[in-house]
C-alpha cells in the first residue's frame, strides 16, 4: 500500500512491480470529482456557502446552547470509541439536545441514514459503516484511509445543505481516542481547514 485510500495497488506485468491507480470520485484525492461537491469539503472547499471548517468548531454542532448533533459510534469497535465520544462532548457548552438530536451515543447499526443531519462519526472505516461510506471508495478494500500506524484523523464532510459530519477516526482505537482528545482541547488546538492528522 502507498498509504493513500484514493489509490488501489495492482501488479504491473510490464515493469514487474506494483503500481497505484487513482480511484475516481475518491474524497481526499485533491480533485473535486463529479458527485463530491455535496459531501467532500477537503476536495471541494468552495462548495459550501456557509464556509464551515474545523476552525468553526464547535459550530455547527452546538448553537444557542443546544447540542445539534448525533454521536454515532461504530458497532464494530470497543467501549473505547464511546469514551472518545465523551471526550469530544465534555467541553461543549449546551443545555439541551436540539430537535431530532440526542446526547446519547448511538451505534451505527441503530441509525438508518445520516443525510441532512449533523453527526459525530467515531471510529475508522473498519468500525463504523458511515465512516466507510464517506471516506473509502467501495473499490478500495483498505479501511484505514491511508492512515499510518498510531495516526488519528479528524475530517469534516457535508451531509446536507447546512449539515455536517465530523469524522473522528484513527488507525486503531487508541489513535481515535487521541483525535477525540484534540477536539476536547479545541480552544487550544487551533484547528483549521477540513482535516487534521494527529
C-alpha positions in Angstrom: 0.0 0.0 0.0 1.1 3.6 -0.7 -0.8 4.9 2.3 -3.4 6.5 0.1 -7.0 5.4 0.3 -7.6 7.1 -3.1 -5.4 4.6 -4.9 -5.6 0.9 -5.5 -2.5 -1.3 -5.9 -2.1 -3.7 -8.7 0.8 -5.7 -10.2 2.2 -4.3 -13.5 3.3 -7.2 -15.6 5.5 -4.9 -17.8 7.5 -3.4 -15.0 7.1 -6.4 -12.7 6.3 -4.1 -9.9 3.4 -2.6 -8.0 1.5 0.4 -9.5 -1.0 2.6 -7.7 -4.0 3.6 -9.8 -6.1 6.6 -8.8 -9.7 5.9 -7.9 -12.1 8.4 -9.4 -14.6 10.1 -7.1 -12.4 9.4 -4.0 -12.7 12.0 -1.3 -9.2 13.1 -0.5 -7.6 12.8 -3.9 -7.3 16.7 -4.3 -9.8 16.7 -7.2 -13.4 17.8 -7.0 -14.8 14.9 -8.9 -18.5 14.7 -10.0 -20.7 13.9 -7.1 -18.2 15.0 -4.4 -19.3 18.7 -4.3 -22.2 17.8 -1.9 -20.1 16.0 0.7 -16.3 16.2 0.3 -15.1 19.6 1.6 -11.4 18.6 1.5 -11.6 18.3 -2.3 -14.4 20.8 -3.0 -13.9 23.6 -0.4 -15.8 26.2 -2.4 -19.0 24.0 -2.5 -20.1 25.2 1.0 -21.8 28.6 1.0 -21.7 28.6 4.8 -17.9 28.3 4.8 -17.8 25.9 7.7 -14.4 24.5 8.5 -12.6 22.9 11.5 -11.8 26.5 12.6 -15.6 26.9 13.1 -15.8 24.1 15.7 -17.8 23.6 17.8 -20.3 25.2 15.3 -22.5 24.0 13.7 -22.7 21.1 16.2 -23.7 23.3 19.1 -25.6 26.5 18.7 -27.6 28.7 21.1 -26.9 26.4 24.0 -28.3 23.5 22.0 -26.5 20.3 21.1 -27.4 19.8 17.4 -25.7 16.6 16.5 -25.9 12.8 16.9 -22.9 10.8 18.2 -22.6 7.7 16.1 -20.1 5.1 17.3 -19.0 2.1 15.2 -20.7 -1.1 16.3 -17.5 -3.0 15.3 -15.4 -1.1 17.9 -15.0 -1.4 21.6 -16.1 0.8 24.5 -13.0 2.9 23.8 -15.0 4.6 21.0 -17.8 5.5 23.4 -15.2 7.1 25.7 -13.9 9.0 22.7 -17.4 10.4 22.2 -17.4 11.5 25.8 -14.0 13.2 25.3 -15.5 15.2 22.4 -18.6 16.4 24.1 -17.2 17.0 27.6 -16.0 20.6 26.9 -19.0 21.7 24.8 -21.5 24.0 26.4 -25.2 23.2 25.9 -28.4 23.0 27.9 -30.4 20.5 25.8 -30.3 18.4 22.7 -31.8 20.1 19.6 -34.9 18.7 18.0 -34.1 15.4 16.3 -30.8 15.0 18.1 -29.6 13.1 21.2 -26.8 13.5 23.6 -26.6 9.7 23.9 -24.2 7.8 21.7 -25.8 5.6 19.0 -24.4 2.6 17.3 -24.1 2.9 13.6 -26.4 -0.1 13.1 -29.1 1.9 15.0 -29.1 4.7 12.5 -30.7 4.4 9.1 -29.0 7.4 7.4 -27.0 10.5 8.2 -28.2 12.7 5.3 -29.3 16.2 6.4 -28.1 15.6 10.0 -25.2 16.9 12.0 -23.2 13.9 13.2 -20.0 13.0 15.0 -18.9 9.7 13.4 -16.5 7.9 15.7 -14.2 5.0 14.6 -12.4 4.1 11.5 -13.9 2.6 8.3 -13.4 -0.9 9.8 -15.6 0.0 12.8 -18.2 2.5 11.6 -20.2 2.0 8.4 -20.9 5.7 7.9 -17.2 6.5 8.1 -16.7 3.9 5.4 -19.4 5.4 3.2 -17.9 8.9 3.4 -14.2 8.1 3.4 -13.4 4.9 1.5 -14.4 4.1 -2.1 -16.2 0.8 -2.4 -13.5 -0.4 -4.8 -10.8 0.0 -2.1 -10.6 -2.8 0.4 -8.3 -0.8 2.8 -10.4 0.6 5.7 -7.7 2.8 7.2 -7.9 5.7 4.7 -4.2 5.6 4.2 -3.6 6.2 7.9 -0.2 5.3 9.3 0.1 3.2 12.4 -0.8 5.3 15.5 -2.2 8.1 13.4 -5.5 9.8 14.3 -7.7 11.8 11.9 -10.4 14.5 12.2 -12.1 15.3 8.9 -15.2 17.4 8.1 -17.8 16.4 5.5 -21.1 17.8 4.4 -24.3 15.7 4.9 -26.7 18.3 3.6 -27.0 21.9 2.6 -26.4 23.1 6.2 -25.5 19.9 8.0 -22.1 18.2 8.6 -20.3 15.1 9.6 -17.2 15.3 11.8 -15.3 12.1 11.4 -13.1 11.2 14.3 -11.0 8.3 13.1 -7.7 6.6 13.5 -5.6 3.6 12.6 -6.7 1.9 15.8 -8.9 2.8 18.8 -6.1 4.5 20.7 -5.5 6.8 17.7 -9.2 7.5 17.5 -9.0 8.5 21.2 -6.1 10.8 20.6 -8.1 12.5 17.8 -11.0 12.9 20.2 -8.8 14.4 22.9 -7.6 17.0 20.4 -11.2 18.1 19.9 -11.6 18.0 23.7 -8.9 20.8 23.7 -10.3 22.7 20.7 -9.8 26.1 22.3 -6.0 25.4 22.4 -5.5 23.2 19.4 -6.0 25.8 16.6 -7.9 23.6 14.2 -8.2 24.8 10.6 -9.1 23.6 7.2 -11.1 20.4 6.8 -8.7 17.8 8.1 -6.3 17.3 11.0 -4.0 14.3 11.3 -2.6 13.6 14.7 
